Amino acid sequence: MSQAEKKKIESFLRLLMMHIIKWLSQIEKRSRSWEITISNARNEIVRLQSRKPSLTKYFILKIWNRIFAKSKKEAEQEMKAETKVDKLTWKQVFEDDYEK
């Protein structure tokens, strides 16, 4: 797999996790914009996986903890507050519904 493809999936996963962390942390600030960002990031990851079969669930799980740590840090910077979210599950990231 090319470095560019790896970076793309990492970027979409980071964005996805960051918005889910904010969604879970700031209930009063949930917005349609966050819903759309979550949906779009999921769709882009699926699209990348369909184009490059090497971007498997195994690959995502391999980078999961590193990307989560980055996402949490960025979410806290945006919120200007610490979050109590200390992990995200596959179900939370790829299956749960996020609707306002």
C-alpha positions in Angstrom: 0.0 0.0 0.0 1.3 3.4 -0.8 2.2 6.0 1.8 -0.4 8.4 0.5 -3.2 5.9 0.9 -2.1 5.1 4.4 -2.0 8.8 5.3 -5.5 9.3 3.8 -7.1 6.5 5.9 -5.2 7.7 9.0 -6.5 11.2 8.4 -10.1 10.2 8.0 -9.9 7.9 11.0 -8.5 10.7 13.1 -11.2 13.1 12.0 -13.9 10.5 12.7 -12.6 9.6 16.1 -12.1 13.3 17.0 -15.7 14.1 16.2 -17.1 11.1 18.1 -15.1 12.1 21.1 -16.5 15.6 20.9 -20.0 14.1 20.4 -19.7 12.0 23.5 -18.1 14.8 25.5 -20.2 17.9 24.6 -23.8 16.8 24.5 -25.0 20.4 24.5 -22.9 21.3 21.5 -23.9 18.5 19.1 -24.7 19.7 15.7 -25.8 18.6 12.2 -22.3 19.5 11.1 -20.8 16.9 13.4 -23.2 14.3 12.1 -22.2 15.0 8.5 -18.5 14.9 9.4 -18.9 11.5 11.1 -20.9 10.1 8.1 -18.5 11.5 5.5 -15.4 10.2 7.3 -17.0 6.7 7.5 -17.9 6.8 3.8 -14.4 7.9 2.8 -12.8 5.1 4.8 -15.1 2.6 3.1 -14.3 4.1 -0.3 -10.6 3.8 0.3 -11.0 0.2 1.5 -12.9 -0.7 -1.6 -10.2 0.8 -3.8 -7.3 -0.7 -1.9 -8.1 -4.1 -0.3 -4.9 -3.8 1.8 -6.6 -1.2 3.9 -8.3 -3.9 6.0 -9.9 -3.9 9.4 -6.6 -5.5 10.6 -4.7 -2.4 9.3 -7.1 0.0 11.0 -6.8 -2.0 14.3 -3.0 -1.8 14.0 -3.1 2.0 14.0 -6.1 2.4 16.3 -4.4 3.3 19.6 -2.0 5.8 17.9 -4.8 7.5 16.0 -7.0 7.5 19.1 -4.4 9.3 21.1 -4.0 12.0 18.4 -7.7 12.3 18.1 -8.3 12.7 21.8 -5.6 15.4 22.0 -7.0 17.4 19.1 -10.6 17.0 20.4 -9.5 18.4 23.8 -7.7 21.3 22.1 -10.8 22.2 20.2 -13.1 21.8 23.2 -10.6 23.6 25.5 -11.3 21.0 28.0 -10.3 17.4 29.0 -12.6 14.6 28.0 -13.5 11.5 30.1 -13.5 9.4 26.9 -10.5 7.1 27.4 -11.2 4.7 24.5 -13.4 4.1 21.6 -14.7 0.7 20.4 -15.1 -0.4 16.8 -18.9 -0.3 17.3 -18.7 3.3 18.4 -16.6 4.4 15.5 -18.1 2.4 12.7 -21.5 1.3 13.7 -23.3 3.5 16.2 -25.7 6.2 15.0 -24.9 9.8 15.7 -28.0 11.9 15.2 -28.9 15.1 17.0 
